[in-house]
């Protein structure tokens, strides 16, 4: 399908509103990339393959464009005046049909618009304008229209039917001789000159639109798509006209008024392809090398002419086709002069040496004779040559085993089908797999083609009479076919390394030579070239193997499959084609196994509490490079990311619980040391208390324990200095009022020292009494009064903090809070001391609630005291009491003393079920395009297919498929190959009227359970669930009864699916492997 046809399909998709223009342009880019690789994948195929369109939408669009009923024999006269014989090719808005015009009794190509599209006035007007435009032209090098009309629902126009082939088919054999390419360009330029005289531009000159007839004439087709110079070059879809790689850059810009010079650029790009053998790339990328860089022997005038035609600036190209024709004629004249000189030189050397000179490599354009239009010629019957021994020695040793394993694998299911047929399950109509047909020996092949292995002796003809000077005959001009054969031999001599191109030309030359004496020489050279081609194939295969090894190491199996598919078609001869096909099948299977390995790795990482590693494993599935695996991997990544967040939260909560328990246990060891400290504090011997605190061993000074000890030592150091000042008697306190035991006194002075220090008080009434009181026995409130006097000369914030700490130790919480607030106002950091006060309150409340039996309240308060205020001295001091009380509360509430282990939660369903096959068309026959097995949508696979991993033992399989009632299907599990070519497995077979659960091994197929099926009519959707857990087997078809059996013969293996008799459409095949659960990580 042409690029412009793709643009028409894109316009239809946009008109229906199925896709936006961004996705359509992306699909067009993919279609163009496939076309660049000579993969004929139209836009509609790409849209379905990439999932942009659903199957239903594709069927709807295909149904609208289809003209299949018109090509049926019973409808051959549906268009009046024409007899339709069949379809030649698809077209953007319909099809091109092979027809006979009855009035003129001549073959024509009938371009018919799909009836469903004729109701669109815009599309209909475009089609009629295309037909009228094609009818304006009349030139030997142009395919013009000869009729335009409408018959019922069919709008059509008829063109000449050209018996020939597109230039692209000829270019598959490699670059053309220069003279041939110039002759081609000359005729194409004459066609462009004609449409230029009509004021038109073609805008899609490229190898597919240049046809070569058997008489050597070039015909430019698809003239109906031409436009006036002022017409836009970018369609409403945003897709430029023309074929990428051949279209002029101004066509994509849409700003310039493209004229005939755009067609000259396209002709130059086509000529570039013809002489170099390579399709030109994007002209604006700067990566297109000059033609002489790819073909150094190319004459300078020819290279310069092509490079001028492909100039990015239209003003630097030839101004019109007439100027180009002049340049071509000059180049041809130069070539003829060079050929004459070469001939003269060769004749001179021949006279001197006596050795015949080879003819010069000058060949006019003589295309290969063809049958029907567009078909490649049949190759000559030549013996097939296997790779030579020295080449075969470099073939990988495992290749033969892989081929044998493939055959044995298919045969294993074939034997099962035969056994089931004997048992009455179904009649196996086809064998699942087999060997390729062996090539015929050379003699047999030549005999089959009616050609003897020995050349016929030349016929005896009478000698002609001697010639007189006056009666000298003109030299006989060789026929075009003989010239083609001679050109093939000349190319063979001049290009000793170009095996593939030489083989193609030699085969064509052999066809042209017929029974002439040249045939034997051509056949001998063909055999020698095949030997050389085998060596070239060996080098290409070695390069491919190195490339595949690198891609496999990176996990890029999709790219590896494409590399296999890109292996040159001319080199797929003999065993080399089998090797490449085997590598393709091996890589496809390995890529799908890699996907399952990554999924298993992700699940295992989740079980081992490594969520980030698990998500990365699922993300790596997209790197495999297969579209359906990317979709399956995307689903897994979404589910894994959500589950990873949940698991991280569970792990964080578990870690926090473990940290709390570790902290409680750690701080619990300080309780006895803190108790000793507080014994001295009760005696108001703060200096001794500081000594006891400082004597705590260093082993208790780590982490939170070290923080708690440091905080207590700091407080005790401040209070010890304050206490010493209080015992000495602060002078500022003398004369101040002092309340003691309900009596008002006045401080008269101080007496004694140390613990014997006394406070001398004098009554404030007339009785004039005196009282001496030991300072260390004063109540806490009165001590605070003396402490305030002791710090009267210190900065306000420092003094208030010391008094507050003394009040904390003395249990004066209200006075301590007041002083801490005053210290905070003065700029002191008192947060830790306020926490101490709050901890005192919480501890007191928790113990009180515990004593009163308020278990839930007590539990909450105790956990708060232990966890939030663990480093506070009162909490540490009473840690054992609080822990015992907490345990009592938990027991009363029926809860465990410690939290349960943080075992991983069960994987979600989306991660437990793995897709083994997406939507797949499973058939006993191989798909026409091997890439469809990995990249199509639905996939195209040959039955049987092996899936899963070798170590799967306990697994549940869920299969949904659609098939005709007579189509059979086998789902197998625990598939193993104990010996090469011998397979064993459990299977469920669904066939004609029966479902069977059985086992297949070296002893043959054994039925374990079976039941008849109800008769069904028409194709229907079915579902099968096959479960294997230990020795227990069960199978459930649709919603019917479950077949069960017990068998211990087979332990583990892979999964397989086979459609032995007819194609089936697999909707999906899912697997749920049941792996042995790993123990949860132990609490630290």
FIBADREN-904441 format. One record per residue (C-alpha): x, y, z. Coordinates in pm, whole numbers, padded with zeros to 5 digits, always signed. Layout:
<nodes>
XYZ
...
</nodes>
This chain:
<nodes>
+00000+00000+00000
+00134+00343-00099
+00205+00618+00153
-00081+00821+00005
-00315+00525+00056
-00211+00523+00422
-00298+00891+00438
-00648+00813+00309
-00692+00544+00575
-00573+00793+00836
-00831+01043+00718
-01108+00785+00752
-00997+00704+01107
-00996+01073+01199
-01337+01129+01041
-01482+00854+01258
-01331+01013+01569
-01157+00691+01678
-00813+00848+01729
-00654+01188+01762
-00407+01314+01503
-00106+01255+01733
-00166+00879+01750
-00241+00859+01380
+00087+01034+01296
+00272+00795+01528
+00119+00496+01348
+00211+00649+01012
+00572+00683+01129
+00578+00315+01226
+00427+00217+00891
+00689+00423+00708
+00967+00260+00912
+00834-00084+00819
+00815+00017+00454
+01177+00133+00471
+01266-00224+00572
+01058-00363+00282
+00800-00489+00532
+00468-00433+00361
+00271-00335+00671
-00002-00087+00585
-00129+00173+00827
-00434-00030+00924
-00214-00327+01017
+00005-00103+01236
-00298+00060+01404
-00428-00281+01510
-00084-00424+01596
-00004-00133+01830
-00346-00145+01994
-00453+00198+01863
-00762+00038+01708
-00962-00251+01846
-01032-00561+01640
-01393-00453+01610
-01296-00112+01469
-01050-00273+01228
-01316-00515+01106
-01560-00229+01060
-01312-00025+00857
-01199-00328+00655
-01561-00413+00582
-01623-00061+00452
-01318-00073+00223
-01356-00434+00111
-01451-00513-00247
-01413-00887-00203
-01773-00962-00320
-01699-00781-00646
-01403-01011-00715
-01610-01329-00682
-01689-01519-01003
-02064-01483-00960
-02027-01101-00956
-01785-01073-01248
-02035-00862-01452
-02144-00632-01166
-01988-00333-01346
-02144-00288-01687
-01904-00321-01976
-01637-00506-01778
-01562-00864-01680
-01386-00872-01339
-01134-01153-01296
-00997-01076-00949
-00819-00820-00734
-00474-00685-00821
-00398-00477-00510
-00554-00281-00227
-00603+00093-00249
-00671+00363+00009
-01045+00398-00068
-01112+00062-00227
-00925-00177-00455
-00771-00215-00801
-00931-00503-00990
-00810-00715-01283
-01077-00677-01552
-01145-00710-01924
-01307-00422-02110
-01570-00598-02318
-01620-00326-02581
-01251-00309-02674
-01164-00665-02567
-00856-00555-02380
-00730-00605-02022
-00759-00307-01789
-00691-00220-01428
-01021-00111-01275
-00989+00126-00978
-01311+00101-00780
-01421+00307-00482
-01577+00123-00187
-01958+00173-00198
-01973+00275+00168
-01746+00573+00095
-01935+00705-00206
-02190+00855+00032
-01925+01106+00146
-01943+01398-00104
-01586+01510-00032
-01434+01166-00090
-01648+01106-00399
-01545+01438-00554
-01180+01359-00484
-01213+01021-00658
-01385+01166-00967
-01122+01441-00992
-00850+01174-00974
-01009+00983-01260
-01052+01293-01477
-00690+01396-01413
-00562+01051-01514
-00769+01080-01833
-00587+01397-01945
-00251+01226-01999
-00152+01040-02312
+00212+00935-02333
+00400+00607-02388
+00571+00639-02050
+00255+00719-01850
-00030+00491-01742
-00341+00696-01818
-00713+00646-01762
-00937+00530-02046
-01283+00531-01884
-01467+00687-01587
-01815+00599-01471
-02060+00473-01212
-02262+00154-01207
-02504+00124-00918
-02308+00164-00595
-01971+00134-00769
-01772+00438-00887
-01472+00345-01099
-01221+00450-01354
-01021+00220-01582
-00653+00246-01676
-00429+00046-01902
-00312-00279-01750
+00065-00286-01773
+00225-00630-01791
+00537-00568-01589
+00680-00530-01245
+00752-00232-01018
+01106-00102-01010
+01121-00187-00639
+01108-00559-00724
+01413-00518-00950
+01600-00317-00685
+01568-00598-00433
+01847-00764-00627
+02082-00474-00558
+02208-00175-00762
+02149-00163-01136
+02413-00114-01403
+02468+00256-01464
+02350+00244-01824
+02031+00066-01722
+01964+00319-01448
+02018+00611-01685
+01782+00464-01943
+01521+00423-01667
+01567+00785-01557
+01544+00909-01916
+01205+00748-01972
+01074+00865-01635
+01188+01220-01715
+00997+01202-02043
+00685+01110-01846
+00740+01403-01609
+00791+01638-01902
+00449+01537-02035
+00261+01599-01708
+00460+01922-01664
+00326+02039-02001
-00026+01980-01859
+00054+02200-01557
+00051+01909-01310
+00289+01759-01052
+00289+01392-00955
+00431+01431-00599
+00489+01058-00546
+00759+00949-00793
+00920+00643-00633
+01010+00282-00728
+00660+00144-00660
+00508+00386-00911
+00752+00304-01195
+00654-00012-01386
+00893-00197-01618
+00736-00381-01910
+00873-00684-02090
+00971-00461-02381
+01193-00241-02164
+00948+00049-02135
+00913+00248-01812
+00555+00349-01725
+00472+00606-01453
+00148+00508-01277
-00095+00654-01021
-00124+00968-01228
-00468+01032-01077
-00303+01154-00756
-00132+01445-00935
-00209+01799-00830
-00181+02153-00953
+00135+02334-00836
-00061+02553-00593
-00241+02269-00415
-00147+02199-00049
+00111+01926+00001
+00002+01838+00356
-00337+01677+00402
-00596+01752+00668
-00452+01470+00876
-00117+01650+00899
+00051+01378+00690
+00258+01508+00395
+00200+01371+00048
+00458+01144-00104
+00671+00857+00021
+00931+00931+00293
+01283+00905+00164
+01174+00997-00189
+00957+01307-00139
+01107+01656-00160
+01154+01846+00169
+00922+02130+00056
+00629+01886+00047
+00650+01835+00424
+00689+02210+00489
+00358+02290+00310
+00464+02654+00293
+00639+02646-00045
+00442+02612-00364
+00572+02274-00472
+00611+02241-00850
+00768+02002-01097
+01103+02039-00923
+00959+01835-00634
+00904+01552-00882
+01259+01595-01009
+01384+01553-00652
+01183+01228-00620
+01321+01102-00951
+01672+01183-00827
+01608+00989-00504
+01479+00695-00709
+01787+00709-00933
+02003+00727-00615
+01841+00400-00499
+01890+00242-00840
+02264+00306-00865
+02357+00256-00496
+02115-00017-00393
+02021+00182-00081
+01702+00370-00008
+01780+00739+00058
+01701+00865+00406
+01564+01192+00540
+01723+01465+00326
+01712+01722+00606
+01906+01501+00849
+02240+01552+00675
+02301+01175+00691
+02250+01099+00320
+02596+01032+00165
+02668+01122-00198
+02605+00831-00436
+02974+00814-00524
+03052+00740-00158
+02845+00420-00181
+02953+00329-00534
+03301+00468-00602
+03308+00348-00963
+03005+00566-01045
+03099+00818-01317
+03135+01172-01192
+02873+01328-01426
+02613+01072-01313
+02688+01126-00944
+02678+01505-00989
+02348+01489-01175
+02185+01282-00897
+02323+01510-00628
+02187+01814-00812
+01846+01652-00842
+01843+01593-00465
+01939+01948-00368
+01743+02071-00064
+01692+02412-00228
+01453+02372-00527
+01628+02658-00709
+01951+02455-00723
+01788+02161-00903
+01722+02128-01273
+01453+02382-01364
+01237+02134-01557
+01240+01782-01705
+01373+01910-02038
+01694+02030-01873
+01725+01695-01697
+01681+01505-02024
+01972+01700-02171
+02194+01607-01875
+02093+01240-01908
+02173+01231-02278
+02516+01387-02210
+02585+01123-01942
+02477+00843-02177
+02703+00981-02452
+02995+00989-02208
+02925+00627-02109
+02915+00517-02472
+03245+00694-02538
+03400+00525-02235
+03267+00189-02355
+03415+00241-02702
+03750+00328-02552
+03736+00021-02326
+03652-00198-02625
+03941-00056-02827
+04184-00110-02542
+04058-00465-02493
+04093-00545-02862
+04449-00409-02859
+04536-00631-02563
+04374-00927-02735
+04585-00875-03044
+04897-00860-02826
+04814-01155-02596
+04569-01362-02794
+04331-01379-02496
+03968-01286-02575
+03858-00966-02404
+03539-00963-02199
+03261-00741-02332
+03229-00401-02163
+02970-00362-01884
+02726-00151-02083
+02365-00274-02076
+02050-00100-02193
+01732-00129-01988
+01605-00479-02063
+01372-00584-01780
+01315-00944-01687
+01027-01108-01874
+00731-01157-01640
+00398-01328-01638
+00119-01149-01458
+00168-00787-01355
+00365-00729-01042
+00489-01087-01006
+00854-01181-00971
+00986-01424-01235
+01023-01785-01135
+01389-01872-01068
+01569-02106-01296
+01588-02470-01206
+01934-02509-01061
+02071-02767-00819
+02060-02664-00454
+02401-02644-00292
+02454-02712+00076
+02707-02502+00268
+03061-02632+00214
+03226-02832+00490
+03456-02554+00600
+03157-02323+00629
+02935-02574+00802
+03199-02627+01064
+03132-02277+01196
+02763-02342+01247
+02677-02350+01622
+02685-02702+01757
+02344-02670+01922
+02165-02568+01605
+02099-02920+01486
+01981-03024+01830
+01746-02727+01841
+01601-02825+01504
+01564-03187+01620
+01404-03070+01943
+01150-02862+01750
+01054-03160+01538
+01038-03390+01839
+00832-03138+02032
+00572-03117+01756
+00578-03494+01716
+00507-03541+02086
+00176-03363+02052
+00111-03538+01722
+00141-03874+01896
-00097-03752+02167
-00349-03645+01902
-00320-03988+01738
-00371-04164+02071
-00675-03950+02146
-00814-04030+01803
-00787-04401+01880
-00959-04338+02215
-01242-04155+02038
-01160-03805+02158
-01119-03665+01807
-00975-03754+01472
-00645-03576+01434
-00657-03435+01086
-00311-03289+01076
+00023-03377+01226
+00157-03110+01463
+00480-03009+01302
+00715-03188+01070
+01026-03164+00870
+01060-02941+00568
+01055-03108+00233
+01392-03235+00130
+01538-03061-00175
+01537-03254-00497
+01871-03374-00624
+02007-03174-00910
+01927-03438-01174
+01573-03481-01053
+01516-03108-01040
+01646-03054-01390
+01444-03351-01513
+01135-03205-01355
+01189-02887-01548
+01244-03073-01872
+01611-02980-01895
+01885-03238-01949
+02191-03234-01731
+02406-03239-02047
+02392-02954-02296
+02246-03042-02631
+02502-03061-02911
+02487-02766-03145
+02289-02827-03459
+02486-02876-03779
+02413-02594-04021
+02558-02552-04374
+02839-02310-04401
+02740-01980-04562
+02899-01886-04894
+03201-01662-04878
+03120-01296-04858
+03231-01052-05117
+03312-00696-05023
+03004-00571-05205
+02774-00821-05025
+02900-00782-04664
+02594-00840-04434
+02520-00615-04141
+02630-00765-03802
+02341-00947-03635
+02202-00756-03337
+02165-00987-03033
+01812-01026-02898
+01719-00847-02575
+01705-01180-02392
+02056-01276-02503
+02183-00933-02404
+02031-00987-02061
+02215-01320-02029
+02543-01162-02143
+02496-00875-01898
+02450-01128-01618
+02780-01295-01705
+02951-00958-01731
+02826-00854-01390
+02936-01190-01250
+03293-01132-01379
+03312-00770-01263
+03172-00821-00913
+03334-01126-00753
+03211-01039-00400
+02849-00943-00479
+02708-01296-00454
+02345-01216-00384
+02314-00964-00669
+02501-01190-00907
+02279-01487-00820
+01968-01284-00898
+02104-01169-01234
+02237-01514-01321
+01900-01674-01251
+01730-01415-01469
+01993-01464-01736
+01941-01841-01721
+01569-01787-01779
+01646-01562-02073
+01910-01797-02223
+01665-02084-02266
+01842-02367-02454
+02118-02152-02598
+02487-02241-02542
+02503-01962-02281
+02276-02165-02053
+02552-02412-01960
+02794-02132-01875
+02528-01952-01672
+02445-02269-01483
+02812-02334-01400
+02857-01979-01276
+02536-02012-01077
+02672-02318-00894
+02998-02137-00817
+02811-01833-00694
+02601-02047-00462
+02920-02170-00302
+03032-01810-00257
+02690-01714-00122
+02722-01984+00143
+03047-01827+00259
+02886-01485+00264
+02592-01628+00458
+02835-01775+00709
+02989-01432+00768
+02647-01270+00801
+02536-01541+01042
+02847-01494+01256
+02780-01121+01269
+02418-01192+01357
+02523-01428+01638
+02748-01162+01790
+02467-00908+01769
+02220-01148+01928
+02460-01227+02212
+02486-00857+02298
+02109-00803+02282
+02040-01114+02492
+02283-00991+02756
+02087-00664+02772
+01752-00846+02787
+01637-00682+02460
+01476-00984+02300
+01242-00779+02080
+01537-00613+01911
+01703-00955+01877
+01397-01093+01699
+01398-00799+01460
+01769-00856+01397
+01691-01217+01301
+01413-01102+01072
+01647-00850+00908
+01889-01127+00808
+01925-01073+00429
+01668-01276+00239
+01912-01368-00042
+02137-01533+00218
+01864-01758+00360
+01975-02054+00152
+01991-02415+00261
+02077-02466+00626
+02129-02094+00687
+01759-02020+00663
+01686-02303+00907
+01949-02170+01147
+01806-01820+01147
+01452-01954+01189
+01568-02171+01481
+01739-01874+01646
+01422-01669+01603
+01209-01938+01769
+01466-01983+02046
+01483-01609+02120
+01105-01572+02121
+01074-01853+02373
+01364-01722+02581
+01219-01369+02586
+00890-01496+02724
+01073-01709+02982
+01274-01399+03080
+00947-01216+03143
+00828-01492+03376
+01167-01501+03551
+01146-01126+03618
+00790-01164+03748
+00901-01444+03983
+01196-01230+04095
+00959-00946+04177
+00728-01171+04380
+01025-01318+04570
+01159-00969+04646
+00821-00874+04792
+00828-01182+05016
+01176-01086+05136
+01064-00728+05212
+01256-00562+04929
+00975-00365+04758
+01196-00132+04553
+01384-00426+04403
+01051-00594+04328
+00915-00293+04139
+01239-00263+03939
+01209-00629+03838
+00859-00570+03703
+00971-00252+03525
+01247-00446+03347
+00978-00648+03165
+00915-00353+02931
+01284-00359+02827
+01231-00699+02662
+01089-00508+02368
+00779-00713+02278
+00459-00504+02260
+00236-00754+02437
+00492-00801+02715
+00517-00424+02755
+00141-00414+02807
+00150-00704+03054
+00449-00548+03230
+00265-00217+03260
-00022-00387+03440
+00222-00562+03673
+00414-00240+03746
+00094-00056+03839
-00012-00332+04078
+00342-00374+04214
+00385-00002+04281
+00062+00014+04482
+00152-00303+04673
+00506-00174+04735
+00371+00141+04899
+00151-00073+05125
+00443-00300+05208
+00671-00003+05283
+00410+00132+05523
+00379-00208+05693
+00756-00236+05713
+00783+00116+05860
+00520+00035+06120
+00693-00292+06205
+01029-00115+06227
+00877+00145+06457
+00733-00130+06678
+01069-00304+06691
+01241+00024+06774
+00995+00087+07060
+01054-00259+07204
+01432-00221+07169
+01412+00120+07338
+01203-00010+07623
+01438-00300+07681
+01742-00074+07658
+01612+00188+07899
+01488-00078+08138
+01848-00154+08229
+01890+00199+08373
+01614+00156+08628
+01836+00016+08908
+02100+00287+08853
+01841+00563+08853
+01687+00415+09167
+02024+00448+09343
+02048+00809+09228
+01703+00894+09358
+01778+00736+09695
+02042+01008+09744
+01806+01274+09608
+01550+01175+09872
+01818+01243+10133
+01879+01581+09966
+02241+01484+09915
+02265+01614+09562
+02643+01594+09549
+02630+01225+09637
+02353+01172+09383
+02576+01329+09115
+02861+01095+09210
+02631+00790+09184
+02506+00904+08841
+02858+00962+08712
+02958+00612+08831
+02714+00438+08593
+02924+00213+08357
+02997+00325+08002
+02812+00021+07866
+02491+00201+07962
+02584+00522+07783
+02476+00434+07427
+02179+00569+07236
+01882+00684+07437
+02037+00557+07762
+02336+00786+07713
+02104+01081+07649
+01903+01009+07963
+02219+00985+08178
+02368+01303+08032
+02046+01498+08095
+02024+01379+08456
+02391+01455+08523
+02347+01808+08386
+02048+01877+08608
+02216+01729+08915
+02528+01941+08858
+02320+02264+08856
+02111+02162+09158
+02417+02046+09356
+02581+02391+09324
+02252+02559+09415
+02209+02331+09717
+02557+02413+09841
+02475+02787+09820
+02150+02729+10013
+02330+02541+10294
+02585+02822+10329
+02298+03061+10384
+02232+03328+10129
+02298+03674+10288
+02022+03832+10087
+01767+03619+10273
+01841+03782+10614
+01560+04011+10719
+01304+03862+10483
+00970+03728+10603
+00953+03350+10617
+00650+03128+10682
+00703+02798+10864
+00451+02568+11029
+00179+02829+10999
+00376+03096+11182
+00527+03407+11032
+00894+03457+11101
+01180+03677+10993
+01513+03528+10886
+01763+03644+11145
+02069+03455+11013
+02232+03114+10959
+02434+02880+11175
+02638+02561+11116
+02745+02409+10787
+02677+02113+10560
+02387+01897+10667
+02405+02066+11010
+02339+02410+10861
+02054+02583+11043
+01818+02865+10963
+01783+03116+11253
+01433+03261+11266
+01292+03538+11487
+00921+03584+11548
+00771+03890+11397
+00534+03957+11692
+00600+04128+12027
+00695+03806+12201
+01040+03812+12035
+01088+03435+12005
+01380+03264+11830
+01375+02931+11632
+01658+02729+11481
+01562+02490+11189
+01787+02242+11001
+01787+02359+10638
+01788+02010+10482
+01467+01929+10671
+01273+02231+10544
+00965+02165+10325
+01015+02198+09950
+00828+02524+09923
+01047+02693+10187
+01361+02552+10025
+01252+02714+09700
+01229+03050+09889
+01585+03012+10009
+01700+02898+09661
+01552+03215+09509
+01755+03420+09755
+02067+03217+09672
+02040+03302+09299
+01930+03661+09348
+02255+03799+09206
+02260+03560+08899
+02101+03640+08560
+01725+03598+08574
+01703+03310+08328
+01986+03107+08485
+01863+03151+08838
+01503+03066+08748
+01621+02744+08574
+01819+02630+08881
+01525+02691+09112
+01292+02510+08871
+01519+02203+08865
+01535+02199+09245
+01155+02218+09255
+01136+01924+09011
+01349+01709+09242
+01150+01828+09545
+00816+01744+09380
+00698+02106+09366
+00548+02077+09017
+00347+02400+09019
+00640+02611+09141
+00873+02433+08891
+00640+02509+08600
+00620+02877+08704
+00996+02909+08721
+01046+02726+08389
+00811+02966+08218
+01002+03260+08361
+01329+03104+08245
+01185+03048+07899
+01088+03415+07880
+01447+03499+07963
+01570+03289+07667
+01649+02954+07828
+01574+02624+07646
+01342+02448+07887
+01156+02206+07651
+01317+01895+07800
+01233+02009+08152
+00871+02076+08057
+00859+01722+07915
+00984+01604+08253
+00690+01774+08420
+00445+01622+08170
+00603+01280+08216
+00551+01310+08592
+00183+01378+08528
+00141+01093+08279
+00315+00841+08503
+00105+00941+08799
-00216+00916+08593
-00116+00582+08441
-00040+00421+08778
-00359+00563+08925
-00569+00423+08637
-00398+00087+08678
-00474+00076+09050
-00838+00156+08976
-00870-00115+08704
-00924+00122+08412
-00721-00108+08187
-00764+00056+07843
-00692+00405+07984
-00398+00274+08184
-00255+00095+07878
-00267+00411+07669
-00107+00627+07940
+00163+00370+08017
+00260+00330+07649
+00273+00709+07621
+00498+00734+07924
+00731+00458+07801
+00750+00562+07436
+00727+00940+07442
+00904+01017+07767
+01137+00721+07787
+01443+00936+07855
+01270+01137+08133
+01416+01044+08470
+01087+00954+08648
+00980+00734+08358
+01312+00554+08348
+01312+00521+08722
+00971+00352+08719
+01031+00160+08394
+00995-00180+08555
+00683-00078+08740
+00533+00066+08420
+00629-00240+08212
+00473-00472+08465
+00161-00259+08472
+00144-00253+08092
+00173-00632+08074
-00107-00660+08327
-00325-00427+08117
-00260-00620+07795
-00341-00949+07965
-00664-00802+08102
-00752-00679+07751
-00663-01014+07586
-00380-00870+07373
-00023-01004+07330
+00253-00837+07527
+00457-00784+07208
+00332-00706+06852
+00311-00992+06606
+00583-01048+06344
+00550-00830+06034
+00499-01107+05776
+00445-00986+05414
+00082-00961+05311
-00052-01184+05036
+00030-01064+04685
-00268-00901+04509
-00448-01097+04240
-00296-00882+03965
+00053-01002+04066
-00041-01365+04126
-00183-01424+03775
+00069-01400+03490
-00022-01373+03122
+00132-01660+02927
-00040-01572+02600
-00238-01260+02509
-00491-01272+02228
-00334-01519+01984
-00439-01697+01668
-00306-02051+01714
-00288-02258+01397
-00125-02580+01279
+00046-02366+01010
+00326-02115+01057
+00239-01744+01015
+00342-01592+00679
+00547-01325+00856
+00758-01463+01145
+00741-01127+01324
+00366-01177+01368
+00451-01435+01634
+00589-01155+01853
+00460-00820+01728
+00117-00874+01570
-00213-00812+01744
-00343-01073+01784
-00025-01279+01783
+00011-01544+01514
+00160-01868+01651
+00209-02213+01515
+00079-02500+01725
+00207-02628+01962
+00359-02353+02178
+00569-02401+02491
+00526-02153+02775
+00606-02110+03142
+00916-02209+03339
+01079-02547+03385
+01040-02554+03763
+00665-02499+03781
+00502-02769+03993
+00183-02642+04156
+00004-02412+03914
-00344-02309+03808
-00404-02232+03440
-00698-02030+03307
-00762-02044+02932
-01026-01856+02731
-01058-01926+02359
-01296-01920+02063
-01316-02200+01808
-01551-02401+01591
-01708-02700+01771
-01504-02946+01567
-01173-02776+01651
-00968-02959+01912
-00741-02814+02179
-00485-02955+02425
-00363-02771+02737
-00064-02939+02903
+00126-02877+03228
+00437-03016+03397
+00583-03068+03051
+00933-03217+03070
+01178-03384+02833
+01363-03653+03032
+01532-03777+02713
+01578-03599+02380
+01260-03628+02180
+01060-03790+02463
+00805-03571+02639
+00587-03629+02941
+00305-03410+03071
-00043-03393+03215
-00303-03266+02972
-00664-03163+02927
-00795-03237+02577
-01114-03078+02450
-01231-03236+02127
-01523-03373+01939
-01783-03440+02203
-01549-03514+02494
-01314-03355+02748
-01030-03572+02880
-00788-03534+03170
-00485-03753+03120
-00113-03818+03134
+00130-03869+02846
+00471-04028+02898
+00698-04292+02747
+00417-04546+02778
+00178-04334+02572
-00137-04140+02658
-00334-04255+02962
-00683-04125+03041
-00727-04032+03408
-01081-03892+03380
-01321-03792+03103
-01679-03687+03035
-01888-03623+02723
-01966-03270+02606
-02301-03135+02503
-02338-03078+02130
-02259-02718+02029
-02335-02530+01710
-02123-02250+01568
-01813-02087+01710
-01830-02002+02077
-01626-01868+02363
-01503-02127+02613
-01310-02123+02938
-01095-02398+03086
-00938-02398+03435
-00665-02661+03487
-00523-02688+03841
-00232-02900+03964
-00151-02903+04337
+00076-03183+04446
-00082-03510+04333
-00427-03353+04289
-00536-03267+03934
-00861-03094+03838
-01008-02946+03521
-01327-02744+03478
-01465-02658+03134
-01698-02358+03127
-01940-02401+03417
-01969-02776+03389
-01866-03049+03631
-01503-03070+03742
-01283-03359+03633
-01054-03473+03917
-00773-03724+03941
-00478-03811+04163
-00141-03896+04012
+00218-03868+04137
+00409-03967+03822
+00515-03617+03712
+00665-03355+03940
+00727-03029+03754
+00774-02870+03415
+00648-02613+03172
+00312-02539+03010
+00210-02607+02650
-00090-02536+02429
-00178-02709+02101
-00450-02677+01838
-00390-03001+01645
-00674-02996+01395
-00789-02641+01317
-00704-02282+01411
-00838-02141+01737
-00840-01785+01868
-00691-01778+02217
-00834-01486+02410
-00587-01523+02696
-00393-01788+02883
-00314-01703+03245
-00102-01893+03497
-00097-01872+03874
+00213-02053+03999
+00195-02150+04363
+00549-02111+04496
+00665-02232+04837
+00625-01937+05074
+00943-01814+05238
+00941-01753+05616
+00896-01393+05721
+01195-01199+05838
+01247-01243+06213
+01201-00955+06450
+01526-00794+06548
</nodes>
